[in-house]
């Protein structure tokens, strides 16, 4: 009993599917398995086009062979080579089988781009972690050397400030070892770290250094990337107070302004002293700061630095 004749829709459908299948298989697997991965590795557009055209030609040959065997009525003079090399049919053939491989290419490309973007972000994140760790290692040596010398002097003189100073140093080390590894910390914790740092620096400067604070208490629970505010303070000591021969001062302010927090550090400088290093971001700490801001808060920050005759001001506006 015959259920389907040669002219039935089912007969045509399965013949058409089997004639296209080898071509689709060749084009898809050569593209996804070889050509596109090679392009993402070398980024050579010219070679990509050439390889795709070769794959398309091979797939077209496979399709024409399939048509020859599954559709005898389309043969030219019942001759295999004449049918295969028929130019008009050869150039039209790709339109019959290219849609499914092309869809596979699109899915592969989008998947690869997404994977590359995730890998890029992860690599950038790891690089930033490494840079923060390097920043920590650069902060510790000179600061610890000065602080330990000062603590030694306090211990020799049996100063009442010795236990408090040791506790502050302990808190700083705890913050640098543990909290700096986190993606975000409460703003109050970052400020306390800066307070402890400044109090220990006061051991070196004594009464020559005056520090004023103006901190909005409502910002204490806001979350921020760790060690983000510190470079301005370190810079103020390094290029301001550290170079001053007489009395020196630092003013620190942290306020809310619309949707931004505004962090302002102003430090005294000796008139006539060179301040370009303080302001142009050439120091490692400031270079690292700009990189971290671009990574953690892209498009959400603004830095202003202004040099006066006897003071230097750094302003960070940050959208948290």
Steps between C-alpha positions, in 0.01 A plus 500: 500500500639845407424772755692789337559566132806672362298816467364511854598776739653249744714346228626842395566607858718205596688509167561871544614454862745221416640689202569806717627319811862426384542862385365641826720261698816598309436873518398503866780287642777655293376843604438438869773241548782665309445827311333719766722384792805573284367846425446581869858389560671691217242772410584472129192606299654422161578140594156467659328594174720269292441205732126560509485515119694172474269336755197635313634360171555156654153506653352601163672204332355271768156653446517459121602135543206447734264662249633276225420183691175604670346694210564307177262727312744788545794329329645650183519236227514247783868594530654537847776748409281720286241513776762573766675776303185677381601859585158664559390218732838503674474869597135478604553183706635667821169681550332161557722378785676802651229612744554236772885524503472881499275484807756274665776750415305785657438303820867400516621859445273647766597225744870554431472877537317459830763254623782733392335791679463298820862387475612856439309625805638219715854571380451871572365416844798279578736768373336759723528266800869457423546876473321559830725240663801676349370831632470347846854368482625846402310669783626269770883529491556874543195549722582204724864607525406849619224376731713234667778751559247735659355219713852411609553858613169499687589174672839635610338805649220291659243720327132450579434512125684173435206256550264716291756530220560126495123441482467742206782325317330167565172632351681630192667165441168320547332728246777457244520124545128417502265780399706610201432160341125568494327660204329758722518618860288745704612858448532540877760222508705670228488830691607329824796349317602850385453638854728231645758564230502875568522454879810286454650754261447765770758316710756614245377856453389579855337839548621618158209314338138608531224285349135608470208272417155573358324168444130446432400230750214381278754363252656252742305199367551579131706232325820584312798319350774470766810723498333732250516814715843433645728609208396866549606482865830331421564760230423782744769370737751409233491823300356741756566443867800279431678783321399779737768642726262667745140464608276310261134410474255269324125553463274204418134525400247237396151617408197403293423714197186390314572139396874532554729482797760775489837425659734798540857494630684831533859510624748778562807539285802722537470798264723458198537124542443278194149347512471335158565154641216555741251588236562336168443143605858399431538321835427130508221546755307745279560297183364198680203706623402608148522140374287371785240773455475424128449133581269519804314826429522561123338830409392556861782713635674832454835612639608862532844609623590863557830650609501831688786712627507334842256209473402212277145367461385161371130434441338166423135494399363147498160358416450204734 
